[in-house]
Amino acid sequence: MPKYWLSILLFSFTISVSAQVPIDSTKTVLDSLESKKLLKSIGEGFFPTKIWNFDLRYLIKFNQYEGFRTGLGGITNEGFSEKFRIDSYIVYGFRDHRFKYKIGGGLRLNPETKTWLNLSYNDDLQETGSSNFLTDARTFSFFEPRLLNIELFHRHITSAVSLEHEITPNIYTETELAISNVHPTYDYNFVLGNNSFREFELSTAKISVQWDPFTQHETVDGKTKIIKDAFPKFSLQYTKNIKNLFNADFNFSKIDFRTIHKINHNKDSYTIGTLSAGIANGDTPLTHLYHAYPNNNTKETILQRFSVAGINSFETMYFNEFFSDRFTTLVLKHYIKPFKIFRGFNPQLVLITRYAVGDINNINRHQNVNFGTLNKGYTESGFEINKLLLGFGLSFTYRYGAYHLPKEEDNMAVKFTFNITL
C-alpha cells in the first residue's frame, strides 16, 4: 500500500507542476499563445524542446513485476527534420533490475496523406491478455491506474516494420510486420500435442483502421487539425501469425473491434458507451488471448485492495481470474451535471455499469496458470464521485449476477479515482 501512495503522490506532484503554467497579465499575446501551445503538447503526452519532444509516458510508472519503472524517451520534431524522425526510449525496472528499450525511426513518404515508413527494435514487457490497436498510438493518458496492480507480463524482443497512412482525415490506418521472441515472466507452458512451449517465436502481420466518421477537420498552411471531435468512433484490427515464417511456432489469427459513442444531454451532462470485442482462432498462447481489463488485486480485505480505479476496467474482477479466446465487453458511464458547491469545488457523480461475456476452447493447453471463463456473463455496477480534491475522487463498485462471490466483501471495490484536464 505505501508504494501505491508514493507513486500516486509523485504523479500528482509532477502533473500539478506541469499544469500550473502561469500566464502573467503583462505578457504579450505571443507569450500567451506559446503557453497554450505548451499545455496542449503536455496534454498530448509530450514536453517539447527545439528538436526533441520528450514522451511523458516514460518518466515514472509502477507495477507489481517491475516495481518502479523510470526512464526517458521521445520523438524528434520538425525542428530536427520534417522528413525523418527518431522514436526511442530507455527505462529501468527497480524490482526486476532490467533495462528495457526501443530503437526506432521513420521516413515520411507522402506529406499529404501523412504516410510514414517506420522501423523499430524493441526489448520490453507487455501485459498478458492485453490487446492494443496499432492506431492507439495517437491517443495518450497521463495516468494508467491499472498498471499499479498488473503482475502477469511477458517479455518480448520484437523487430518490426510498419506503414502509417491517412486515407482521409477521418480514416487512419497502420500496417505492421513483426518478428518476436516471447518469454512469459511467470510459470507457464503452452501444450500442443506432444510439444510444450515455455517460450516461442512469432511472426505476425497486423492491419489496423481507425474511423472517426463525424469528426471535423480543417487544413491551414498544409496542416490538418481537428476543429470538432465527434462520435461514434470505430477501431478494427486484424492479426495473423504464420507458422514457420521466420521460425514462427504457431498458426493463429485475431480480429479486434471497438466503438466509442458519446451522447451529450446538455453542456455538463453526457453518457459514454464503449463496446469492445475480440476473437482468436487457431493455436493462440495465453500471452495473446484476452482478458476483460480486470483491476482488482487478490488481497484479503477491501482496504488491502484499495487502489486507483481505471477508465474502462472491471473494478471487482480479479487479475488473472478470467481469460478468453472470444469476448465482448460493454461499459456505460453516465456523467451527471457537476454539483456547484462553491467556487473551485464542483464534484461530479458518474453512474457506471459494465458487462462482459466470453469463452475459451482447449483451456487445458494452458498449463500452470489457473483461470476461469466468462461464458455466464459478468456484471458490475457502481458510481464515482470525481474531482473532490486535486483531481482525486472516490468510486464504489459491486459485483452481482452469475459470478457473485459467497463472501459479500469480495464483491465490493472501493477505490480512488483520478481525473485532470489541462
C-alpha positions as CSV (number, residue, x, y, z in Angstrom):
1,M,0.0,0.0,0.0
2,P,2.8,2.6,0.7
3,K,4.1,2.0,-2.8
4,Y,0.7,2.9,-4.2
5,W,0.5,6.1,-2.2
6,L,4.1,7.1,-3.1
7,S,3.5,6.5,-6.9
8,I,0.2,8.5,-6.8
9,L,1.8,11.4,-4.9
10,L,4.8,11.6,-7.2
11,F,2.5,11.5,-10.2
12,S,0.2,14.2,-8.7
13,F,3.1,16.5,-7.9
14,T,4.5,16.1,-11.5
15,I,1.2,16.8,-13.1
16,S,0.4,19.7,-10.8
17,V,3.8,21.4,-11.6
18,S,3.3,20.7,-15.3
19,A,-0.3,22.0,-15.3
20,Q,0.4,25.2,-13.4
21,V,1.9,27.3,-16.2
22,P,1.4,30.9,-15.0
23,I,0.2,33.5,-17.6
24,D,1.1,37.0,-16.4
25,S,-1.3,39.7,-17.5
26,T,1.6,41.7,-18.7
27,K,2.7,39.1,-21.1
28,T,2.2,39.6,-24.8
29,V,-0.3,37.7,-26.9
30,L,2.5,35.8,-28.4
31,D,3.6,34.6,-24.9
32,S,0.1,33.5,-24.1
33,L,-0.2,31.5,-27.4
34,E,3.1,29.8,-26.6
35,S,1.9,28.9,-23.1
36,K,-1.3,27.4,-24.6
37,K,0.7,25.5,-27.2
38,L,2.9,24.1,-24.4
39,L,-0.1,23.0,-22.3
40,K,-1.7,21.4,-25.4
41,S,1.5,19.5,-26.1
42,I,1.7,18.3,-22.5
43,G,-1.9,17.2,-22.7
44,E,-1.0,15.1,-25.7
45,G,1.8,13.5,-23.7
46,F,4.9,15.4,-24.8
47,F,7.2,18.1,-23.4
48,P,8.7,19.8,-26.5
49,T,12.2,21.2,-26.9
50,K,13.9,22.6,-30.0
51,I,14.4,19.3,-31.8
52,W,13.1,16.6,-29.4
53,N,9.7,16.0,-27.8
54,F,10.1,14.1,-24.5
55,D,7.4,11.4,-24.1
56,L,5.9,11.8,-20.6
57,R,4.8,8.1,-20.5
58,Y,8.4,7.0,-19.7
59,L,9.1,9.3,-16.8
60,I,7.7,7.1,-14.0
61,K,5.3,4.2,-13.6
62,F,4.7,1.4,-11.1
63,N,3.6,-2.3,-11.5
64,Q,3.8,-5.5,-9.4
65,Y,6.6,-7.0,-11.6
66,E,9.0,-4.1,-12.2
67,G,8.2,-2.1,-9.1
68,F,9.0,1.5,-10.1
69,R,9.9,1.9,-13.7
70,T,11.5,5.1,-14.9
71,G,13.4,6.4,-17.9
72,L,13.5,8.8,-20.8
73,G,12.2,8.7,-24.3
74,G,10.5,10.6,-27.0
75,I,10.5,11.5,-30.7
76,T,12.2,14.1,-32.8
77,N,10.1,17.0,-34.1
78,E,10.0,19.2,-37.2
79,G,12.9,21.3,-35.8
80,F,15.1,18.2,-36.4
81,S,13.5,17.1,-39.7
82,E,10.2,17.1,-41.5
83,K,11.1,14.0,-43.5
84,F,12.8,11.8,-40.9
85,R,12.2,11.1,-37.2
86,I,13.8,9.1,-34.4
87,D,11.5,7.4,-31.9
88,S,13.2,5.7,-29.0
89,Y,13.3,5.2,-25.2
90,I,15.1,3.5,-22.4
91,V,13.6,2.6,-19.0
92,Y,14.7,0.7,-15.9
93,G,12.7,-1.5,-13.6
94,F,13.9,-1.4,-10.0
95,R,12.4,-4.7,-8.9
96,D,13.4,-6.9,-11.9
97,H,16.7,-5.0,-12.3
98,R,16.4,-4.8,-16.1
99,F,16.7,-2.1,-18.7
100,K,14.0,-2.1,-21.5
101,Y,14.3,0.0,-24.6
102,K,13.2,0.8,-28.1
103,I,15.3,2.0,-31.0
104,G,13.2,3.2,-33.8
105,G,12.8,5.7,-36.6
106,G,10.6,6.7,-39.5
107,L,10.8,8.1,-43.1
108,R,8.0,10.3,-44.4
109,L,6.9,9.1,-47.8
110,N,4.0,11.4,-48.5
111,P,3.2,14.6,-46.5
112,E,-0.4,15.0,-47.8
113,T,-1.5,11.5,-46.7
114,K,0.8,11.5,-43.6
115,T,2.4,8.3,-44.9
116,W,5.3,7.1,-42.8
117,L,7.5,4.0,-43.1
118,N,8.8,3.0,-39.6
119,L,11.4,0.6,-38.4
120,S,11.9,-0.5,-34.7
121,Y,13.7,-2.9,-32.4
122,N,12.0,-3.3,-29.0
123,D,13.0,-5.2,-25.9
124,D,10.3,-4.7,-23.3
125,L,7.4,-6.2,-21.4
126,Q,3.7,-6.4,-22.3
127,E,0.7,-7.4,-20.1
128,T,-0.5,-10.9,-20.8
129,G,-4.0,-10.9,-22.3
130,S,-3.9,-7.2,-23.4
131,S,-4.9,-6.4,-26.9
132,N,-3.8,-3.0,-28.3
133,F,-4.7,-1.3,-31.5
134,L,-1.8,0.0,-33.6
135,T,-3.7,3.2,-34.2
136,D,-4.0,3.8,-30.4
137,A,-0.5,5.3,-30.6
138,R,-2.5,8.5,-31.5
139,T,-4.0,8.6,-28.0
140,F,-2.5,9.4,-24.6
141,S,-3.5,9.1,-21.0
142,F,-1.5,10.8,-18.2
143,F,-2.3,8.2,-15.7
144,E,-3.0,4.5,-16.3
145,P,-4.3,3.2,-12.9
146,R,-4.4,-0.5,-13.8
147,L,-0.6,-0.5,-14.2
148,L,-0.3,-0.4,-10.4
149,N,-1.7,-3.9,-9.9
150,I,-0.5,-5.8,-13.0
151,E,1.7,-8.7,-12.3
152,L,1.4,-11.0,-15.4
153,F,3.8,-9.8,-18.1
154,H,5.6,-11.4,-20.9
155,R,8.9,-10.2,-22.3
156,H,9.2,-9.7,-26.0
157,I,12.1,-8.9,-28.3
158,T,10.5,-7.6,-31.4
159,S,11.8,-6.3,-34.8
160,A,9.1,-4.5,-36.8
161,V,8.4,-2.5,-39.9
162,S,5.2,-0.6,-40.2
163,L,3.4,1.8,-42.5
164,E,1.1,4.6,-41.4
165,H,-1.3,6.1,-43.9
166,E,-4.2,8.5,-43.8
167,I,-6.8,7.6,-46.4
168,T,-8.8,10.7,-45.4
169,P,-8.6,12.8,-42.2
170,N,-11.3,10.6,-40.8
171,I,-9.8,7.2,-41.8
172,Y,-6.3,6.4,-40.5
173,T,-4.5,3.1,-41.0
174,E,-1.4,1.3,-39.8
175,T,0.1,-1.9,-41.1
176,E,2.9,-3.8,-39.3
177,L,5.0,-6.9,-39.9
178,A,6.9,-8.1,-36.8
179,I,9.1,-10.9,-35.6
180,S,9.1,-11.6,-31.9
181,N,10.7,-13.8,-29.3
182,V,8.1,-14.1,-26.4
183,H,9.1,-15.3,-23.0
184,P,6.5,-15.2,-20.1
185,T,7.9,-13.9,-16.9
186,Y,5.7,-16.3,-14.9
187,D,5.4,-20.1,-14.8
188,Y,3.6,-21.1,-17.9
189,N,3.6,-23.8,-20.6
190,F,1.6,-23.9,-23.8
191,V,0.9,-27.5,-24.7
192,L,0.2,-28.6,-28.3
193,G,0.1,-32.3,-28.8
194,N,3.4,-33.7,-27.6
195,N,5.1,-30.3,-27.6
196,S,5.3,-27.9,-24.6
197,F,6.4,-24.3,-25.1
198,R,8.0,-22.3,-22.4
199,E,8.9,-19.5,-24.8
200,F,8.1,-19.2,-28.5
201,E,8.7,-17.3,-31.8
202,L,6.0,-15.3,-33.5
203,S,5.8,-13.8,-37.0
204,T,2.8,-11.5,-37.2
205,A,1.1,-9.3,-39.7
206,K,-1.3,-6.7,-38.5
207,I,-3.6,-4.1,-40.1
208,S,-5.4,-1.6,-38.0
209,V,-8.0,1.0,-39.1
210,Q,-9.3,3.9,-37.1
211,W,-12.5,5.5,-38.4
212,D,-14.0,8.7,-36.9
213,P,-16.7,9.5,-39.4
214,F,-18.2,12.6,-37.8
215,T,-15.0,14.3,-36.6
216,Q,-14.5,17.6,-38.4
217,H,-11.1,18.9,-39.6
218,E,-9.7,21.9,-41.3
219,T,-6.4,22.4,-43.2
220,V,-4.3,25.5,-42.6
221,D,-0.9,26.0,-44.2
222,G,-0.9,22.4,-45.3
223,K,-1.5,21.1,-41.8
224,T,-4.8,19.4,-40.8
225,K,-6.2,19.8,-37.3
226,I,-9.4,18.8,-35.5
227,I,-12.0,21.5,-35.1
228,K,-14.8,19.3,-33.8
229,D,-14.2,15.9,-32.1
230,A,-17.4,13.9,-32.7
231,F,-18.7,10.4,-32.0
232,P,-19.1,7.5,-32.6
233,K,-15.5,6.3,-33.3
234,F,-14.6,2.8,-34.6
235,S,-11.4,0.8,-34.4
236,L,-10.8,-2.5,-36.2
237,Q,-7.7,-4.7,-36.3
238,Y,-6.7,-8.0,-37.9
239,T,-3.7,-10.0,-36.8
240,K,-2.2,-13.1,-38.4
241,N,0.6,-15.2,-37.1
242,I,2.1,-17.5,-39.7
243,K,3.7,-20.8,-38.6
244,N,7.3,-21.5,-40.0
245,L,7.6,-17.9,-41.3
246,F,10.9,-16.8,-39.8
247,N,10.7,-19.9,-37.5
248,A,7.3,-18.9,-36.0
249,D,5.9,-21.7,-33.8
250,F,2.1,-21.4,-34.3
251,N,-0.7,-20.6,-36.6
252,F,-3.4,-18.2,-35.3
253,S,-5.4,-15.1,-36.2
254,K,-7.2,-12.4,-34.3
255,I,-9.9,-9.9,-35.0
256,D,-10.4,-6.9,-32.6
257,F,-13.1,-4.3,-32.7
258,R,-14.0,-1.3,-30.5
259,T,-16.5,1.5,-30.8
260,I,-16.9,4.5,-28.6
261,H,-20.1,6.7,-28.6
262,K,-20.9,9.8,-26.6
263,I,-24.3,11.3,-26.1
264,N,-24.5,14.9,-24.9
265,H,-27.6,15.6,-22.8
266,N,-26.7,19.2,-22.1
267,K,-23.5,21.2,-21.6
268,D,-22.4,19.4,-18.4
269,S,-24.2,16.0,-18.6
270,Y,-23.4,13.2,-21.0
271,T,-23.2,9.4,-21.5
272,I,-20.3,7.4,-22.9
273,G,-20.6,3.8,-24.1
274,T,-17.6,1.6,-25.1
275,L,-18.2,-1.7,-26.8
276,S,-15.1,-4.0,-27.3
277,A,-14.9,-7.4,-28.8
278,G,-12.3,-9.9,-30.0
279,I,-11.9,-13.4,-31.3
280,A,-8.8,-15.5,-31.6
281,N,-8.7,-18.6,-33.8
282,G,-6.0,-21.3,-34.0
283,D,-3.2,-22.2,-31.6
284,T,-3.1,-19.0,-29.6
285,P,-0.9,-18.9,-26.5
286,L,-2.1,-17.2,-23.3
287,T,0.0,-14.1,-23.9
288,H,-2.1,-13.3,-27.0
289,L,-5.6,-14.2,-25.6
290,Y,-8.0,-11.7,-24.0
291,H,-8.8,-10.6,-20.5
292,A,-11.6,-8.1,-19.8
293,Y,-9.3,-5.5,-18.3
294,P,-9.7,-6.5,-14.6
295,N,-8.5,-4.1,-11.9
296,N,-8.8,-5.9,-8.6
297,N,-5.9,-7.5,-6.7
298,T,-6.3,-10.7,-4.8
299,K,-5.7,-9.4,-1.3
300,E,-7.9,-10.4,1.6
301,T,-9.9,-7.3,2.6
302,I,-11.4,-4.3,0.9
303,L,-8.9,-1.9,2.5
304,Q,-6.0,-4.1,1.3
305,R,-7.4,-4.0,-2.2
306,F,-7.8,-0.2,-2.1
307,S,-6.0,1.3,-5.1
308,V,-7.0,3.5,-8.1
309,A,-9.9,2.9,-10.4
310,G,-9.3,2.6,-14.1
311,I,-11.3,4.2,-17.0
312,N,-12.9,1.2,-18.7
313,S,-11.6,-1.6,-16.4
314,F,-13.7,-4.0,-14.3
315,E,-13.0,-2.9,-10.8
316,T,-14.4,-6.0,-9.0
317,M,-12.8,-8.5,-11.4
318,Y,-9.6,-10.0,-10.0
319,F,-6.4,-10.0,-12.0
320,N,-5.9,-13.3,-13.9
321,E,-9.4,-14.5,-12.9
322,F,-10.6,-14.9,-16.5
323,F,-9.1,-15.4,-20.0
324,S,-10.9,-15.8,-23.3
325,D,-10.3,-16.6,-26.9
326,R,-13.5,-14.7,-27.7
327,F,-15.1,-12.0,-25.7
328,T,-17.3,-8.9,-25.7
329,T,-17.5,-6.1,-23.1
330,L,-19.8,-3.1,-22.7
331,V,-19.0,-0.2,-20.4
332,L,-21.7,2.5,-19.9
333,K,-20.9,5.7,-17.9
334,H,-23.4,8.4,-17.3
335,Y,-21.9,11.8,-16.1
336,I,-24.3,13.9,-14.1
337,K,-24.0,17.7,-14.1
338,P,-21.3,18.7,-11.5
339,F,-22.5,19.9,-8.1
340,K,-21.6,23.5,-7.8
341,I,-21.0,23.6,-4.0
342,F,-18.6,26.6,-4.1
343,R,-16.0,28.1,-6.4
344,G,-13.3,25.6,-7.2
345,F,-15.2,22.6,-5.6
346,N,-17.5,21.1,-8.2
347,P,-17.6,17.3,-7.7
348,Q,-19.3,15.2,-10.3
349,L,-21.3,12.0,-9.9
350,V,-20.8,9.2,-12.6
351,L,-23.1,6.2,-12.7
352,I,-21.4,3.1,-14.2
353,T,-22.4,-0.4,-15.4
354,R,-20.1,-2.9,-17.0
355,Y,-20.8,-6.2,-18.7
356,A,-18.5,-8.9,-20.1
357,V,-19.1,-12.3,-21.7
358,G,-16.6,-14.7,-23.2
359,D,-15.4,-18.3,-23.6
360,I,-12.3,-20.3,-24.4
361,N,-11.6,-23.6,-26.3
362,N,-8.9,-26.1,-25.2
363,I,-8.4,-24.5,-21.8
364,N,-6.2,-27.4,-20.8
365,R,-3.5,-26.3,-23.2
366,H,-2.6,-23.5,-20.8
367,Q,-0.6,-25.1,-18.0
368,N,0.5,-23.8,-14.6
369,V,-2.0,-20.8,-14.7
370,N,-5.4,-21.2,-13.2
371,F,-8.3,-19.2,-14.6
372,G,-12.0,-19.4,-15.4
373,T,-14.3,-18.4,-18.3
374,L,-16.8,-15.7,-18.8
375,N,-19.4,-17.8,-20.5
376,K,-22.1,-17.0,-17.9
377,G,-21.8,-13.2,-18.3
378,Y,-20.1,-10.9,-15.8
379,T,-21.9,-7.8,-14.4
380,E,-20.8,-5.0,-12.1
381,S,-22.3,-1.6,-11.4
382,G,-21.4,1.4,-9.2
383,F,-20.6,5.1,-9.1
384,E,-17.8,7.5,-9.0
385,I,-17.6,10.9,-7.3
386,N,-14.8,12.7,-9.1
387,K,-12.9,15.9,-8.5
388,L,-13.2,16.0,-4.8
389,L,-9.6,17.2,-4.2
390,L,-6.7,17.9,-6.6
391,G,-8.3,15.7,-9.3
392,F,-8.9,12.8,-6.9
393,G,-12.3,11.2,-6.2
394,L,-13.8,8.0,-4.9
395,S,-15.5,5.0,-6.5
396,F,-17.7,2.2,-5.3
397,T,-18.4,-0.9,-7.5
398,Y,-20.5,-4.0,-6.7
399,R,-20.3,-7.4,-8.5
400,Y,-23.5,-9.3,-9.0
401,G,-25.1,-11.9,-11.2
402,A,-23.6,-15.2,-12.3
403,Y,-20.2,-14.5,-10.8
404,H,-21.3,-13.2,-7.4
405,L,-19.0,-14.5,-4.7
406,P,-20.1,-16.2,-1.5
407,K,-18.2,-13.7,0.7
408,E,-20.1,-10.4,0.4
409,E,-17.0,-8.3,0.9
410,D,-15.3,-9.9,-2.1
411,N,-17.9,-8.5,-4.4
412,M,-17.1,-4.9,-3.5
413,A,-14.4,-2.5,-4.6
414,V,-13.8,0.9,-3.1
415,K,-11.1,3.0,-4.8
416,F,-9.7,6.3,-5.7
417,T,-10.4,8.0,-9.0
418,F,-8.1,10.5,-10.7
419,N,-9.1,13.0,-13.3
420,I,-7.2,16.0,-14.6
421,T,-7.7,18.2,-17.6
422,L,-5.1,20.6,-19.0
